[in-house]
């Protein structure tokens, strides 16, 4: 299996993360391959019951760039996050500001609100 190079630098630049993410072969990871699948219409990340989520900022940024690259193949997908945990805000900010994707994430307080957004 081929995957993106692991982040070993203490503070890689966004450009370095984009290069690493671009090297990732979607067929090597079924989860990211589905992101680029043109039949995928929405993604809901439900953090509504999360009480403790610990993800280093560099990992948040890398995940956002990697997903953003995969989503370039699917311009129609809608992305929703549910919850108000600080990691949710960090993920949304990273995705919206770091990656090359034109997609934007939307945050909701309740799963029903996210589902209504997806259905619209």
C-alpha positions as CSV (number, residue, x, y, z in Angstrom):
1,X,0.0,0.0,0.0
2,X,1.3,3.5,-0.9
3,X,0.3,6.3,1.4
4,X,1.3,9.9,2.0
5,X,4.7,10.5,3.5
6,X,4.5,10.7,7.3
7,X,5.0,14.2,8.7
8,X,8.3,14.1,10.5
9,X,9.2,17.8,10.4
10,X,8.3,19.8,13.5
11,X,6.6,22.5,11.4
12,X,6.1,21.6,7.8
13,X,4.7,24.3,5.6
14,X,1.3,24.0,4.0
15,X,3.0,23.6,0.6
16,X,4.9,20.7,2.0
17,X,1.7,19.1,3.3
18,X,0.0,19.7,-0.1
19,X,2.8,17.9,-1.9
20,X,2.6,15.0,0.6
21,X,-1.1,14.8,0.2
22,X,-0.9,15.0,-3.6
23,X,1.5,12.0,-3.6
24,X,-1.2,10.0,-1.8
25,X,-2.8,7.5,-4.2
26,X,-6.5,7.4,-3.4
27,X,-6.9,3.8,-4.5
28,X,-4.5,2.8,-1.7
29,X,-7.0,4.0,1.0
30,X,-10.7,3.1,0.5
31,X,-11.8,6.0,2.8
32,X,-10.1,8.7,0.8
33,X,-11.0,7.0,-2.5
34,X,-14.7,7.4,-1.6
35,X,-14.1,11.2,-1.1
36,X,-13.2,11.5,-4.8
37,X,-16.1,9.3,-5.9
38,X,-18.4,11.4,-8.0
39,X,-21.5,9.6,-6.6
40,X,-20.7,10.8,-3.1
41,X,-23.1,13.7,-2.4
42,X,-22.4,14.6,1.3
43,X,-20.2,14.0,4.3
44,X,-21.4,14.5,7.9
45,X,-18.9,14.4,10.7
46,X,-20.9,14.1,13.9
47,X,-18.9,15.2,17.0
48,X,-22.1,16.1,18.9
49,X,-21.4,13.6,21.7
50,X,-17.7,14.1,21.9
51,X,-16.4,15.1,25.3
52,X,-12.7,14.8,24.7
53,X,-11.0,14.9,21.4
54,X,-7.2,15.3,21.3
55,X,-5.7,15.8,17.9
56,X,-2.4,17.8,17.4
57,X,-2.8,20.9,15.2
58,X,-0.4,19.5,12.6
59,X,-2.5,16.4,12.2
60,X,-5.6,18.4,11.8
61,X,-3.9,20.4,9.1
62,X,-2.6,17.3,7.3
63,X,-6.0,15.6,7.4
64,X,-7.7,18.7,6.0
65,X,-5.2,19.1,3.1
66,X,-5.4,15.4,2.3
67,X,-9.2,15.4,2.2
68,X,-9.2,18.6,0.2
69,X,-7.0,17.0,-2.4
70,X,-9.2,14.0,-2.6
71,X,-12.3,16.1,-3.0
72,X,-11.0,17.9,-6.0
73,X,-12.5,15.1,-8.1
74,X,-15.9,15.6,-6.6
75,X,-17.1,19.2,-6.8
76,X,-20.7,18.5,-5.8
77,X,-20.2,17.0,-2.3
78,X,-21.5,19.0,0.7
79,X,-19.5,18.8,4.0
80,X,-21.1,19.2,7.4
81,X,-19.8,19.0,10.9
82,X,-22.0,18.6,14.0
83,X,-20.8,19.8,17.4
84,X,-19.1,22.7,19.1
85,X,-15.9,21.0,20.2
86,X,-12.7,23.1,19.6
87,X,-11.4,20.3,17.4
88,X,-14.5,20.7,15.1
89,X,-13.7,24.4,14.7
90,X,-10.0,23.7,14.0
91,X,-10.9,21.0,11.4
92,X,-13.3,23.4,9.6
93,X,-10.8,26.3,9.7
94,X,-8.0,24.1,8.4
95,X,-10.1,22.6,5.6
96,X,-11.5,26.0,4.5
97,X,-8.2,27.8,4.6
98,X,-5.4,25.3,3.8
99,X,-6.4,22.9,1.1
100,X,-6.8,23.5,-2.7
101,X,-10.5,22.4,-2.6
102,X,-13.2,25.0,-3.4
103,X,-15.5,23.1,-0.9
104,X,-16.5,24.8,2.3
105,X,-17.4,23.1,5.6
106,X,-20.6,24.0,7.5
107,X,-21.0,23.6,11.2
108,X,-24.3,22.7,13.0
109,X,-25.3,22.2,16.6
110,X,-27.6,19.3,15.8
111,X,-27.5,16.3,13.4
112,X,-31.0,17.2,12.1
113,X,-29.7,20.7,11.1
114,X,-26.9,19.0,9.2
115,X,-29.3,16.6,7.5
116,X,-31.5,19.5,6.4
117,X,-28.5,21.3,4.9
118,X,-27.5,18.2,3.0
119,X,-31.0,17.7,1.7
120,X,-31.3,21.3,0.4
